[in-house]
Amino acid sequence: MPAAAITSCNGLLSLSIDRAWTTLIVITTVYFLLHLYRRYSRDGRLPPSPPGLPILGHMHIFPGATERYKTFARWSKQYGPLISLKLGSMNFMVLGGDGMVLSELAEKRGAVYSGRPDRQLDRSLDRGESVL
């Protein structure tokens, strides 16, 4: 094979490798962005919630222990008696309003929720500790 042909082939091979790396990087980036979107976008089956941030969810607006009741009451008036909050990767439901939703969930559907595991974050929030 002449030297010019070998140089030409090496140039095409180099171009193909560069194009392959570029394609791999683009595909990986698109996959990663779609994964983040699916993981942190609002699920249409969840109740309404205040606006949150990607990855953090509602941690930046989660009220402290002294203001929690007032904030949840204000959100209940604005978004309804059942509110969803995302703290990191976990979803939480806040029951507010006049107690109708709590009555519905506890009395009529209590068996569905009674076997849920106890979580450390749940206990921390109950004691009034900060989530950040």
C-alpha positions as CSV (number, residue, x, y, z in Angstrom):
1,M,0.0,0.0,0.0
2,P,1.4,3.4,-0.9
3,A,2.3,5.8,2.0
4,A,-0.3,8.4,0.9
5,A,-3.1,5.7,1.1
6,I,-1.9,4.7,4.6
7,T,-1.9,8.3,5.8
8,S,-5.3,8.8,4.3
9,C,-6.6,5.7,6.1
10,N,-5.1,6.8,9.4
11,G,-6.8,10.2,8.9
12,L,-10.2,8.5,8.3
13,L,-9.7,6.2,11.3
14,S,-8.8,9.2,13.5
15,L,-11.9,11.0,12.3
16,S,-14.1,7.9,13.0
17,I,-12.7,7.5,16.5
18,D,-13.4,11.2,17.2
19,R,-16.9,10.9,15.9
20,A,-17.5,7.7,18.0
21,W,-16.3,9.5,21.1
22,T,-18.5,12.5,20.4
23,T,-21.5,10.2,19.8
24,L,-20.9,8.3,23.0
25,I,-20.6,11.5,25.0
26,V,-23.8,12.9,23.5
27,I,-25.8,9.7,24.1
28,T,-24.5,9.4,27.7
29,T,-25.4,13.0,28.4
30,V,-28.9,12.7,27.0
31,Y,-29.4,9.5,28.9
32,F,-28.2,11.1,32.2
33,L,-30.5,14.2,31.6
34,L,-33.5,12.0,30.9
35,H,-32.8,10.0,34.0
36,L,-32.6,13.1,36.1
37,Y,-35.8,14.5,34.5
38,R,-37.8,11.3,35.2
39,R,-36.5,11.0,38.7
40,Y,-37.0,14.6,39.9
41,S,-40.0,15.7,37.8
42,R,-43.4,15.8,39.4
43,D,-45.4,12.6,39.2
44,G,-48.9,13.3,37.9
45,R,-50.4,11.0,40.5
46,L,-49.2,13.0,43.4
47,P,-51.2,15.7,45.1
48,P,-50.4,19.4,44.4
49,S,-47.3,21.0,46.0
50,P,-45.4,24.2,46.3
51,P,-42.8,24.7,43.6
52,G,-39.6,22.8,44.3
53,L,-36.1,22.5,43.0
54,P,-34.4,19.6,41.1
55,I,-32.6,17.2,43.4
56,L,-33.4,19.2,46.6
57,G,-37.2,19.1,46.1
58,H,-38.8,21.2,48.8
59,M,-35.9,21.2,51.3
60,H,-35.2,24.8,50.7
61,I,-38.7,25.9,51.7
62,F,-39.4,23.2,54.4
63,P,-40.4,25.1,57.5
64,G,-38.6,25.0,60.9
65,A,-40.2,23.4,63.9
66,T,-41.7,26.6,65.2
67,E,-43.2,27.7,61.9
68,R,-44.3,24.3,60.6
69,Y,-47.9,24.4,61.6
70,K,-48.5,27.9,60.2
71,T,-46.8,27.1,57.0
72,F,-48.7,23.8,56.5
73,A,-52.0,25.6,57.3
74,R,-51.1,28.3,54.7
75,W,-50.2,25.6,52.1
76,S,-53.4,23.7,52.8
77,K,-55.5,26.8,52.0
78,Q,-53.5,27.4,48.8
79,Y,-53.0,23.8,47.5
80,G,-55.8,21.8,49.2
81,P,-56.0,19.5,52.2
82,L,-53.5,17.0,50.8
83,I,-50.1,18.3,49.8
84,S,-47.1,16.4,48.5
85,L,-43.5,17.4,49.4
86,K,-40.3,16.0,48.0
87,L,-37.4,16.1,50.5
88,G,-34.4,14.8,48.5
89,S,-35.5,11.6,46.8
90,M,-38.4,10.9,49.3
91,N,-42.0,11.9,48.8
92,F,-44.0,13.0,51.8
93,M,-47.7,13.8,52.2
94,V,-49.0,16.5,54.4
95,L,-52.6,16.2,55.6
96,G,-54.3,19.5,56.5
97,G,-57.6,21.1,56.3
98,D,-60.6,20.2,58.4
99,G,-59.6,16.5,59.0
100,M,-61.8,15.0,56.3
101,V,-58.8,13.6,54.4
102,L,-57.2,12.2,57.6
103,S,-60.5,10.6,58.5
104,E,-60.8,9.0,55.0
105,L,-57.2,7.7,55.1
106,A,-57.1,6.5,58.7
107,E,-60.5,5.0,59.1
108,K,-61.5,3.7,55.7
109,R,-58.0,2.8,54.3
110,G,-56.0,2.3,57.4
111,A,-55.1,-1.3,56.7
112,V,-53.3,-0.2,53.5
113,Y,-50.9,2.2,55.4
114,S,-50.4,0.3,58.7
115,G,-47.5,-1.8,57.5
116,R,-45.3,1.0,56.3
117,P,-41.7,0.9,57.8
118,D,-40.6,3.5,60.3
119,R,-37.9,5.8,58.9
120,Q,-35.2,7.9,60.7
121,L,-36.2,11.0,58.7
122,D,-39.8,10.6,59.9
123,R,-38.7,10.5,63.5
124,S,-36.4,13.5,63.0
125,L,-39.1,15.6,61.5
126,D,-41.5,14.6,64.3
127,R,-39.0,15.9,66.9
128,G,-38.7,19.2,65.0
129,E,-35.1,18.7,63.8
130,S,-34.0,20.4,60.6
131,V,-33.7,18.4,57.4
132,L,-30.7,20.4,56.2
